[in-house]
């Protein structure tokens, strides 16, 4: 081939294997062509680099030979970078007669980050974080091999949009700036490759601009600038003026993101993130914390909506005097004497006329019946939950692939304990209501449950209700009944059949006695501005996660405040020892 790099290369074949198909782009470092490998029938990107030689000592020929040797050495290092977020260098060579160097890279179908930013001046935070995390991953792979990019900018990042709506970032031209040392044009977005200062001035770290030692932290500075630019559409002039926080320009962004960016673009290298991995981890932790806070907020809204609905149901039943299902007393009201409740009922009936009296007849019979000595009567055996003894054991609790609050996996040990074979039934709970005047579940429509559900698990009970029941049962039996702890529940759920316990992971969820707390080593914490969640209690069972994907029912954690009730939320009792 006798063509020179300045001639039209379209249609020519380089080194007998790469056919030049079209010009993709050009810049301060050279021209990039789309080329087909004839033997592999595979498309690559082939970059012919501007490589002017200047003889400072000795002959031009010796200087050229020295540059060729250095170029080969550097490219051989670049070829070793193998990472999904880096566009790989696969081959290199020289074009005769001037020995102009070229490198061959993967051909990526996509757009540059610069083109993406021109289409949308302010990218969604979600995409910015995805792109940045992936850039950090690719950078870290190169930095661990002592390769610094030195010319990181939006033009050198390819972005692919995947079918599921996510984005894939690939870094181009790793270490290419170091291969070239010649004065270049100071054009928009183009690289300068002057001696000692390869790179693009707008994205250079201060130490790079001033010609001092450059390491991986210069690339981190460039990442910070690109994050700022992606979010705001503005490239900050760190050395020239005070930089506004991203949160001022984009109030919809996560506040903590501004601090992360400021750290990345610190003027002093020692004040920046010291590795790309550190930056990536901080972004991931921020995202996880935001997800947890969002999830906590969602679940709190569900709680509030459910409580409002329950209160409205109670209000409707207590305010309609002619409702035949009207309960005798308001479940949320403090316990009163039976005579006092009867007096209030009479007032309501008188106000409602004979129709109201007729509606209240069954309840009034119960109210005017003199209190029994039930509190002094020993509980029938059928009213005491049947327990099974479980031996102590260790197991891995949690799920590294599951819900944020279910991470990380960690070993726990449960001491020997007894657990009820079945969930507490409506019949058993009704005895507690009868003997203590405790409020009844809302769906009972009175102080006793409907006959058809008598032996089914009691529901619409709050954590407070369940805990009160355990304390009452302990007083009645002399056994220290309590709710299952969360580790005990998970140990049972993982092998309920072996343990001989029923109704685990069935239709109903189960309260545990455990408060909401992060697992040891978890990356999330309960937000300081949500004191209500500090009182939240854990309930467990089979659920769908927020993205409507099935999660491992053994490990998924649900939580609500202690007064929360739900029509499929029940509990079982436990006690210590053999």
C-alpha positions in Angstrom: 0.0 0.0 0.0 1.5 3.3 -1.1 -1.2 5.6 0.3 -0.2 8.1 3.0 -2.3 8.9 6.0 -3.3 12.2 4.5 -4.7 10.6 1.4 -8.2 9.1 1.0 -7.9 5.7 2.5 -11.5 4.5 1.9 -11.4 1.1 0.2 -7.8 0.4 0.8 -6.4 -2.6 2.8 -3.9 -2.1 5.6 -1.4 -4.8 6.5 -3.3 -7.2 4.2 -6.1 -7.6 6.7 -8.0 -4.4 7.6 -10.2 -2.9 4.8 -11.0 0.8 5.5 -14.7 1.3 5.0 -15.5 4.8 6.2 -14.3 7.7 8.3 -15.9 7.8 11.7 -14.2 11.0 13.1 -11.1 13.0 13.5 -9.5 15.2 16.1 -6.2 16.4 17.6 -4.9 12.9 17.9 -5.7 11.5 14.5 -8.4 10.0 12.4 -10.7 7.1 13.2 -12.0 4.7 10.5 -14.5 1.9 10.5 -12.6 -1.1 9.2 -13.4 -4.7 8.5 -11.0 -7.6 9.3 -11.0 -9.6 6.1 -10.2 -13.0 7.7 -12.6 -12.6 10.7 -15.3 -10.6 8.8 -15.6 -8.5 11.9 -15.9 -4.7 12.1 -13.3 -2.8 14.2 -12.4 0.9 14.8 -8.9 1.7 13.3 -7.2 4.9 14.5 -4.3 6.3 12.5 -2.4 8.6 14.9 -0.7 11.9 14.2 2.9 11.1 15.1 5.3 13.8 14.2 8.9 13.4 15.2 11.3 16.1 16.3 15.0 15.3 16.5 16.4 17.0 19.6 19.6 15.1 19.6 21.3 12.7 17.2 19.7 11.8 13.9 16.1 12.0 13.0 16.2 8.3 12.3 17.4 7.4 15.7 14.8 9.6 17.3 12.1 7.9 15.1 13.3 4.5 16.1 13.2 5.5 19.8 9.6 6.7 19.4 8.6 3.5 17.6 10.1 1.4 20.4 8.3 3.4 23.1 5.0 3.3 21.1 5.2 -0.5 20.9 6.0 -0.8 24.6 3.0 1.4 25.6 0.5 -0.3 23.3 1.5 -3.7 24.5 0.5 -2.5 28.0 -2.8 -1.1 26.7 -3.7 -4.4 25.0 -3.7 -6.0 28.5 -6.7 -3.9 29.7 -9.6 -6.3 29.5 -12.7 -4.8 31.1 -16.4 -4.6 29.9 -16.3 -0.8 30.5 -13.2 -0.2 28.4 -13.0 -0.3 24.6 -10.3 -2.8 24.1 -7.2 -2.3 22.0 -6.8 -5.5 19.9 -4.0 -4.8 17.5 -1.5 -2.1 16.3 0.9 -1.5 13.5 2.7 1.1 11.3 1.8 2.5 7.9 4.6 2.8 5.3 6.3 4.7 4.1 6.4 7.2 7.0 5.8 4.6 9.7 2.6 6.3 10.9 1.3 4.3 13.8 -2.3 2.9 14.0 -4.2 1.0 16.7 -7.2 -1.2 16.3 -10.0 -1.2 18.8 -13.4 -2.7 19.3 -16.1 -1.1 17.2 -19.0 0.0 19.5 -22.5 0.8 18.2 -23.5 3.8 20.2 -23.0 7.5 20.7 -20.3 9.4 22.5 -21.2 10.9 25.9 -20.7 14.3 24.2 -23.4 13.6 21.6 -25.7 12.3 24.4 -25.1 15.5 26.3 -25.9 17.7 23.2 -29.2 15.9 22.8 -30.1 16.3 26.5 -28.2 19.1 28.3 -29.1 17.8 31.7 -29.1 14.0 32.1 -31.3 12.2 34.6 -29.4 11.5 37.8 -30.0 7.8 37.4 -28.2 7.7 34.1 -25.4 10.0 35.4 -24.8 7.6 38.3 -24.9 4.5 36.0 -22.4 6.0 33.5 -20.1 7.3 36.2 -20.0 4.0 38.1 -19.1 2.2 34.9 -16.4 4.7 34.0 -14.9 4.3 37.5 -14.9 0.5 37.0 -13.1 0.7 33.7 -10.6 3.3 35.1 -9.9 1.1 38.2 -9.0 -1.8 35.9 -6.5 0.4 34.1 -5.1 2.1 37.1 -4.3 -1.2 38.8 -1.9 -1.8 35.8 -0.4 1.7 36.3 -2.2 3.1 33.2 -3.6 6.6 33.5 -6.0 7.9 30.9 -4.7 11.5 31.0 -7.4 12.7 28.5 -10.7 11.7 29.9 -13.6 13.7 28.5 -17.1 13.1 27.1 -15.7 12.5 23.6 -13.8 9.5 25.0 -16.8 7.8 26.5 -19.1 5.7 24.3 -22.6 5.1 25.6 -24.9 2.3 24.5 -28.6 2.2 25.3 -29.6 -1.3 26.2 -33.0 -2.9 25.4 -34.1 -2.7 29.1 -33.6 1.1 29.2 -30.3 1.0 31.0 -27.1 2.4 29.6 -23.6 0.9 29.1 -20.5 3.2 29.2 -17.2 2.2 27.5 -14.1 4.3 27.9 -12.0 5.0 24.8 -8.4 5.9 24.1 -6.9 4.7 27.4 -3.4 6.0 27.7 -3.3 7.3 24.1 -2.4 10.8 25.2 0.8 9.5 26.6 1.8 7.9 23.3 1.9 11.3 21.6 4.1 14.3 22.3 3.7 17.1 19.9 2.1 20.6 19.9 -1.6 20.5 18.8 -4.4 22.8 18.1 -6.4 24.2 21.1 -9.8 23.3 19.5 -13.1 22.7 21.3 -13.0 19.2 22.8 -9.7 18.4 21.1 -6.6 17.1 22.8 -3.4 19.0 23.2 -0.3 16.7 23.2 2.4 19.1 23.9 5.5 17.9 25.7 4.7 17.2 29.4 1.1 18.1 29.0 -1.0 15.7 27.0 -4.8 16.0 27.4 -7.6 18.4 26.9 -7.2 21.7 28.9 -10.8 22.0 30.0 -10.7 18.6 31.7 -7.2 18.7 33.0 -6.5 18.5 36.7 -4.4 21.4 38.1 -1.3 19.3 38.5 -1.6 18.2 34.9 -2.1 21.8 33.7 1.0 22.9 35.5 3.1 20.0 34.2 3.8 18.3 37.5 3.5 14.6 38.3 0.3 13.0 37.1 -1.3 9.9 38.5 -4.7 8.2 38.7 -6.2 11.1 40.7 -6.0 13.3 37.6 -8.5 11.0 35.9 -10.7 11.2 39.0 -10.7 15.0 38.7 -11.9 14.6 35.1 -14.7 12.3 36.2 -15.9 14.9 38.7 -16.0 17.5 36.0 -18.0 15.2 33.7 -20.5 14.4 36.4 -21.0 18.1 37.1 -21.4 18.7 33.3 -23.8 15.8 32.8 -26.1 17.0 35.6 -26.1 20.8 35.0 -25.0 21.3 31.4 -22.2 23.5 32.7 -18.5 22.6 32.8 -17.1 24.3 36.0 -13.9 26.3 35.9 -12.4 25.0 39.1 -9.2 27.1 38.8 -10.9 30.3 37.7 -14.0 30.8 39.9 -16.0 29.4 42.8 -18.0 26.4 41.8 -21.7 26.3 42.7 -23.0 23.1 44.3 -24.9 20.9 41.9 -27.9 20.9 44.3 -28.2 24.7 43.7 -28.5 24.2 39.9 -30.4 21.0 40.1 -32.6 20.9 43.3 -34.0 17.5 42.2 -30.7 15.8 42.7 -29.6 13.9 45.8 -28.0 16.5 48.1 -25.1 14.2 49.0 -24.1 14.1 45.3 -22.8 17.7 45.5 -20.3 16.7 48.2 -19.1 13.7 46.3 -18.5 15.8 43.2 -16.7 18.5 45.2 -14.4 15.9 46.6 -13.6 14.5 43.2 -12.7 18.0 41.8 -10.7 19.2 44.7 -7.7 21.2 43.5 -5.3 19.3 45.7 -4.9 15.6 44.7 -4.6 14.5 48.3 -8.1 15.8 49.0 -9.7 13.9 46.2 -10.8 10.3 46.1 -7.5 8.4 46.0 -8.9 5.6 43.7 -11.7 5.3 41.2 -12.9 2.4 43.3 -13.4 4.7 46.3 -15.4 7.1 44.2 -17.6 4.3 42.8 -18.2 2.9 46.3 -19.3 6.3 47.6 -21.8 6.6 44.7 -23.1 3.1 45.4 -23.5 3.8 49.1 -25.4 7.0 48.3 -27.7 5.2 45.9 -28.4 2.4 48.4 -29.1 4.9 51.2 -31.5 6.8 48.9 -33.2 3.5 47.9 -33.6 2.5 51.6 -35.0 6.0 52.4 -37.4 5.8 49.5 -38.5 2.3 50.5 -39.0 3.5 54.1 -41.0 6.4 52.9 -43.2 4.1 50.7 -43.8 1.7 53.5 -44.7 4.5 55.9 -47.2 5.9 53.4 -48.7 2.4 53.1 -48.9 2.3 56.9 -50.5 5.7 57.1 -53.0 4.9 54.4 -53.9 1.6 56.1 -54.3 3.2 59.5 -56.5 5.9 58.0 -58.6 3.2 56.3 -59.0 1.3 59.6 -60.0 4.4 61.5 -62.5 5.3 58.8 -64.0 1.8 59.0 -64.3 2.0 62.7 -65.8 5.5 62.5 -68.4 4.3 60.0 -69.4 1.4 62.2 -69.7 3.5 65.4 -71.5 6.4 63.9 -74.3 4.6 62.1 -76.9 3.7 64.8 -79.0 1.5 62.5 -76.0 -0.6 61.3 -76.8 -4.2 62.4 -73.1 -4.9 62.5 -72.3 -1.9 64.8 -69.8 -2.9 67.5 -70.6 -2.2 71.1 -67.5 -0.2 71.8 -64.9 1.6 69.8 -61.9 -0.7 69.6 -59.4 2.3 69.8 -61.0 3.7 72.9 -59.5 3.1 76.4 -60.9 0.1 78.2 -64.0 1.0 80.3 -66.1 -1.0 82.7 -68.8 -3.1 81.2 -71.5 -1.1 83.0 -70.0 2.2 81.6 -70.1 0.8 78.0 -73.7 -0.3 78.5 -74.7 3.2 79.6 -73.1 4.6 76.5 -74.9 2.0 74.4 -78.3 2.9 75.9 -77.7 6.6 75.0 -77.0 5.6 71.4 -80.0 3.3 71.2 -82.3 5.9 72.6 -81.1 8.4 70.1 -81.6 5.9 67.3 -85.1 4.8 68.2 -86.6 1.3 68.2 -84.7 0.4 65.0 -81.4 1.1 66.8 -82.5 -1.0 69.9 -83.4 -3.9 67.6 -79.9 -3.7 66.1 -78.2 -3.7 69.5 -80.1 -6.6 71.1 -77.4 -9.3 70.7 -74.7 -6.9 72.1 -76.8 -5.7 75.0 -77.5 -9.2 76.1 -73.7 -9.7 76.4 -73.2 -6.3 78.1 -75.9 -6.8 80.7 -74.8 -10.2 81.6 -72.9 -9.9 84.9 -69.1 -10.3 84.5 -68.0 -13.9 84.9 -65.1 -14.9 87.1 -63.2 -15.8 83.9 -60.1 -14.0 85.1 -59.9 -16.4 88.0 -60.6 -19.5 85.9 -57.8 -21.7 84.6 -57.5 -21.6 80.8 -58.7 -24.6 78.9 -55.9 -26.5 77.3 -57.3 -25.7 73.8 -56.9 -22.0 74.4 -53.2 -22.4 75.0 -51.1 -22.5 71.8 -49.4 -25.9 71.3 -45.6 -25.4 71.2 -42.8 -27.5 69.7 -39.2 -27.5 71.0 -36.5 -26.4 68.6 -32.8 -27.1 69.3 -30.2 -24.4 69.1 -28.4 -23.9 65.7 -26.4 -21.6 63.5 -27.3 -20.5 59.9 -26.6 -17.8 57.4 -29.3 -15.1 57.8 -30.1 -12.5 55.1 -29.6 -12.5 51.3 -26.9 -10.6 49.4 -29.0 -10.7 46.3 -32.3 -9.6 48.0 -33.9 -6.4 49.2 -31.6 -3.7 50.5 -32.8 -4.2 54.1 -32.1 -7.9 53.8 -28.3 -7.5 53.1 -25.7 -8.6 54.0 -25.7 -12.3 54.7 -24.4 -13.0 58.2 -24.1 -15.9 60.6 -26.5 -16.0 63.6 -27.1 -18.6 66.3 -30.4 -19.3 67.9 -30.5 -20.8 71.3 -33.0 -23.6 72.0 -36.6 -22.3 72.2 -40.2 -23.3 71.9 -42.5 -22.1 69.1 -46.2 -22.4 68.6 -47.0 -25.0 65.9 -49.8 -22.8 64.6 -50.6 -19.1 64.5 -52.8 -17.8 67.3 -56.4 -18.4 66.4 -59.4 -16.1 66.7 -60.8 -18.4 69.4 -57.6 -18.2 71.5 -57.4 -14.4 71.0 -61.1 -14.0 71.8 -60.5 -15.4 75.3 -57.8 -12.7 75.8 -60.3 -10.0 74.6 -63.0 -11.4 76.9 -60.8 -11.5 80.0 -59.0 -8.2 79.6 -61.5 -6.0 77.7 -58.8 -5.5 75.1 -59.9 -4.1 71.8 -61.1 -6.6 69.3 -59.9 -6.9 65.7 -61.9 -4.6 63.5 -63.4 -7.3 61.3 -65.0 -9.1 64.2 -67.8 -6.5 64.3 -68.1 -7.1 68.0 -66.3 -8.6 71.0 -66.5 -12.1 69.6 -65.3 -13.4 66.2 -67.8 -14.8 63.6 -68.2 -18.5 64.0 -66.8 -19.4 60.5 -63.4 -17.9 61.4 -63.2 -19.0 65.0 -60.3 -21.5 64.4 -58.5 -19.6 61.7 -55.5 -17.3 62.5 -56.4 -14.0 64.1 -55.5 -11.0 61.8 -55.9 -7.2 62.0 -53.8 -7.3 65.2 -51.0 -4.7 65.7 -47.6 -5.5 67.2 -48.9 -3.9 70.4 -51.9 -6.2 70.4 -49.8 -9.3 69.8 -47.3 -8.3 72.6 -50.1 -7.6 75.0 -51.5 -11.1 74.2 -48.2 -12.7 75.0 -47.9 -10.9 78.3 -51.4 -11.9 79.3 -50.8 -15.6 78.2 -47.6 -15.6 80.3 -49.6 -14.4 83.4 -52.3 -17.0 82.9 -50.0 -19.9 82.4 -46.8 -19.1 84.3 -44.7 -19.6 81.1 -42.7 -16.7 79.6 -44.5 -16.4 76.3 -43.3 -13.9 73.8 -43.2 -13.2 70.1 -40.6 -15.0 67.9 -37.4 -13.1 67.3 -36.6 -12.4 63.7 -33.7 -14.9 63.5 -35.9 -17.6 65.1 -38.6 -16.9 62.4 -36.1 -17.1 59.6 -34.5 -20.3 60.9 -38.0 -21.9 61.0 -39.0 -20.5 57.5 -35.9 -22.0 55.9 -37.1 -25.5 57.0 -40.6 -25.3 58.4 -41.5 -28.9 57.4 -38.5 -30.3 59.2 -39.3 -28.4 62.4 -43.0 -29.5 62.2 -44.5 -26.0 62.3 -47.5 -25.1 60.2 -48.8 -22.0 58.5 -45.3 -20.6 57.9 -45.1 -18.7 54.6 -48.8 -19.4 54.1 -51.4 -16.7 53.4 -50.6 -14.7 56.5 -47.6 -12.6 57.5 -46.2 -12.8 61.0 -45.1 -10.2 63.5 -41.8 -10.8 65.2 -40.6 -9.4 68.5 -37.6 -7.7 66.8 -37.2 -4.0 66.1 -36.1 -2.7 62.7 -32.3 -2.6 62.6 -29.7 -2.8 59.9 -27.9 -6.2 59.8 -24.2 -6.2 60.9 -22.2 -4.7 58.1 -25.2 -3.2 56.2 -24.6 -0.1 54.1 -27.9 1.6 55.0 -29.0 3.2 58.3 -32.4 4.4 59.6 -32.5 8.1 58.6 -32.0 10.4 61.5 -35.0 12.5 60.5 -37.4 9.5 60.7 -37.7 8.9 64.5 -41.0 7.1 63.8 -39.0 4.3 62.1 -36.8 3.9 65.1 -39.9 2.4 66.7 -40.8 0.1 63.7 -41.1 -3.6 64.3 -40.3 -6.4 61.9 -42.9 -8.8 60.4 -42.0 -11.5 58.0 -43.6 -13.6 55.3 -43.9 -14.0 51.5 -44.1 -10.6 49.8 -43.4 -8.9 46.5 -40.6 -6.3 46.4 -41.1 -2.7 45.2 -40.2 -3.6 41.6 -42.8 -6.4 41.6 -40.2 -9.1 41.4 -40.5 -12.2 43.5 -38.1 -12.1 46.3 -36.8 -14.9 48.6 -39.7 -15.3 51.1 -37.3 -16.7 53.7 -35.2 -13.5 53.9 -37.5 -10.6 52.8 -38.1 -8.1 55.7 -41.2 -6.0 56.2 -41.6 -3.4 58.9 -44.2 -1.0 60.3 -44.9 1.0 63.4 -46.3 -1.0 66.4 -49.9 0.2 65.8 -50.1 -1.1 62.2 -52.7 -3.6 61.4 -53.5 -5.6 58.2 -56.0 -8.2 57.2 -53.4 -10.8 56.6 -51.0 -9.9 59.5 -51.0 -12.4 62.4 -48.5 -13.8 64.9 -47.4 -17.0 66.8 -46.0 -17.2 70.3 -42.7 -18.6 71.5 -40.8 -19.0 74.8 -37.3 -19.7 75.9 -35.8 -23.0 76.8 -36.5 -26.7 76.2 
